Amino acid sequence: MPSLPHVAHIPMPLAGDGSSVAHVVRALTLEHAMAGGRSTVITSHNRDATYPHAETVPVDYTRNCPRAYFTPAEYRTDWAVGALLRERPHAARLFEPAAEALARVRPDWVLLHEGHYAVTALPLLRRALPPTTRIALHVHNAISSSVLRPELTHLLRSADLVIGVSAFMAEAVRRRAWVDDAQVRWVHNGAATSRFHPDEAGGRADTGRDDRQGDRLRLLYVGQVAPHKGVDLLLRALGAMGRHAERYETRVVGSAELRTTDDRSAFEEHLRTLAAQVAGPVVFEPYQPQDEVARIYRWADVVAVPSLAEPFGMVPLEAMASGAYVLANDAGALPEVLGPVGRLVPPTVAGWVDALTGLDLDDVVAGRDQAVARARGFTWAASHEALMQAMGQPAPVRP
């Protein structure tokens, strides 16, 4: 049986442990280790990032990005240079330390995780790495609209493979670039069902309702608190429901930044203004680590996912695994993840008002087993196997 490839990952340079990309890399490197493979992860020397099942190689990304962000003038320069099909002087060169480190490591495959202009570094990686090292762009988020079709087509010529986290994301790449269809695949993310599962009593319906505020349903939003996640849409809908919003007790768990912080963005302050207009109780809690989020999912009857353009949907998947009823925008990859489970909602205030007013505890209880079964079809073992097959490797044999 041929050995599995040595796979190196380049997550987003300036992201820490809380990013969804970091969670995906941790899960894939765990599965790769369990199947007998070797993984390396390039990390930033000044960010907290833990990958216990991989070798980590810290690099200094501040060499070409000393402020940990680019200025508007630097972005404009990048856009202009990129439009001429030349290497972007800021976004692409940010990845030079990673390319140099991997040239020494010499892995079989490099997965460059697209989160913020990573695609622009593909030609730089191709020059730095040995010809025997193959490169895949792993697309977690929409590629910046500043990368026009000719530039994107040019950049993707340096990749052996493009992997979307959903069929929706893979198709988005095909629409944006002149690319061979065979070069673009999709591999769904998974759910850690050992962590995300219904409570041990078999679900909320069996645990009693003594700690509820009356007969209210527990409504949860969890994730990054940012405009593109649509939290304001949810709160506007609750406000528009008038006294009918008293049916819900709502928790908004998350922060603008994917880390614990006491600072609030202007958007977070705006959400508190909207919440003051909701008849039912609304509480806000900051970013929580994954183990705590698993417990919070088990508190919820209903998990709202009002995201405006979700590339995959880890939150609805983890919520279903935990036995919650999911209401999600009918947008992005969310229909792929939910399938026939929960309810897809038109992404409007009226759509959310209709969905929230039409839901009761009987719906939640009736849909629980179906939700859990749906989520258990998305395993990280299956994700890893699909990734290996996309790379042209035989399916791993697990002990």
Protein Blocks (a to p, Z undefined) as FASTA:
>chain_A
ZZdddddddddfkbcfkbmklmmmmmmmmmmmmnopacdddddfkbccddfkbccddddf
klmmmnopacfklmmmmmmmmmnopacfklmmmmmmmmmmmmmnopabdcdddfbhplmm
mmmmmmmpcfklccddddfbdcdfklcfklmmmmmmmpcbdcdfbfklmmmmmmmpccdf
klpccddddddfklnccdfkopaklnojklpghjadcdddeddddfklommmmmmmmmmn
mmmlmmpccddeddfbdcddfbdcfklmmmmmmmmmpmbacdddddddfklmmmmmmmpm
bdcdfbfbdfklmmlmmmmmnopacddddehjllmmnmmghjaddfbfklmmmmmmmpcf
klmmmmmmmmmmmmmmmcfklmmmmmmmmnopacdddZZ
